[in-house]
Amino acid sequence: MSEGDVRTHIVLPARLVKDIDELVGRRKRSQFLAGLAAEEIKRLKLLAAAKAAAGSLTDADVPEWSTPEQAYAWVRELRAEGEGDRDRRLQGDDWADGEVDDTGEETEE
């Protein structure tokens, strides 16, 4: 156990513990369960954020999202624009008037 770890007691079905032990070994049980718990917490927080944001935009805010077809076309257009920028960068063309800093922001020359 590391300094930031806390020992706890949980009850699990015997078959589940057996399966865990077969997959990761008895000595890795806590690490395995901690990883699963962390992923599930991340998923639940993301789900809660998505639910909280639901309905925060209207069609007037983003008219391109009015229908699934319009949203699909809008995403395709954005991706095509991005691919063009990538292709110009790979070819070494001057695709920006100014220099671009580490954050991707354009700066004055």
C-alpha positions in Angstrom: 0.0 0.0 0.0 1.2 3.5 -0.8 0.9 6.5 1.5 -2.3 7.7 -0.2 -4.1 4.4 -0.2 -6.9 3.4 2.3 -7.7 -0.1 3.3 -11.4 -0.9 3.0 -13.6 -3.9 3.3 -16.0 -4.9 0.5 -18.2 -8.0 0.0 -18.2 -9.6 -3.5 -19.7 -12.8 -4.8 -17.2 -15.7 -4.6 -17.5 -16.5 -8.3 -16.6 -12.8 -9.1 -13.5 -13.0 -6.9 -12.5 -16.3 -8.5 -12.8 -14.8 -12.0 -10.8 -11.7 -11.0 -8.1 -13.9 -9.5 -7.9 -16.1 -12.6 -7.5 -13.0 -14.8 -5.1 -10.8 -12.8 -4.0 -12.9 -9.8 -4.7 -12.5 -6.1 -1.9 -10.0 -5.6 -3.3 -7.6 -8.2 -7.0 -7.8 -7.1 -7.0 -4.3 -5.4 -5.2 -2.7 -8.4 -7.7 -4.2 -10.8 -10.8 -3.2 -8.8 -9.4 0.3 -8.2 -8.9 0.7 -12.0 -12.4 -0.4 -12.7 -13.8 1.9 -10.1 -11.8 4.9 -11.5 -13.1 4.2 -15.0 -16.7 3.9 -13.8 -16.5 7.1 -11.8 -15.1 8.9 -14.9 -18.0 7.5 -17.0 -20.6 8.5 -14.4 -19.2 12.0 -14.1 -19.2 12.4 -17.9 -22.8 11.1 -18.1 -23.9 13.5 -15.4 -22.2 16.4 -17.2 -24.0 15.4 -20.5 -27.3 15.3 -18.7 -26.7 18.7 -17.1 -25.8 20.2 -20.5 -28.8 18.5 -22.3 -31.0 21.2 -23.8 -28.6 24.0 -23.2 -28.3 24.7 -26.9 -31.2 25.5 -29.2 -31.5 25.2 -32.9 -31.0 29.0 -33.0 -27.7 28.6 -31.3 -26.4 26.0 -33.8 -28.6 25.9 -36.8 -26.4 23.2 -38.4 -27.7 20.8 -35.7 -31.4 21.3 -36.6 -31.7 17.8 -38.1 -29.5 14.7 -38.0 -28.8 15.2 -41.7 -27.7 18.8 -41.2 -25.5 17.8 -38.3 -23.9 15.0 -40.4 -23.2 17.4 -43.3 -21.8 20.0 -40.9 -19.4 17.5 -39.3 -18.3 16.2 -42.7 -17.6 19.8 -43.8 -15.6 20.5 -40.7 -13.6 17.4 -41.1 -12.9 18.2 -44.8 -11.6 21.6 -43.8 -9.4 20.1 -41.2 -8.0 17.6 -43.6 -7.1 20.4 -46.0 -5.2 22.2 -43.3 -3.4 19.0 -42.4 -2.5 18.4 -46.0 -1.1 21.9 -46.5 1.0 21.6 -43.3 2.4 18.2 -44.5 3.3 19.7 -47.9 5.0 22.6 -46.1 2.7 25.3 -47.7 2.3 28.5 -45.8 -1.2 28.0 -44.5 -1.3 30.8 -41.9 -0.5 34.5 -42.3 1.3 34.6 -38.9 3.3 32.2 -36.8 1.4 29.7 -34.6 2.4 29.3 -31.0 2.3 26.2 -28.8 -1.4 26.6 -28.1 -2.3 26.8 -31.7 -3.1 30.5 -31.6 -1.9 32.7 -34.4 0.6 35.4 -33.4 1.7 38.5 -35.2 4.9 38.3 -37.3 
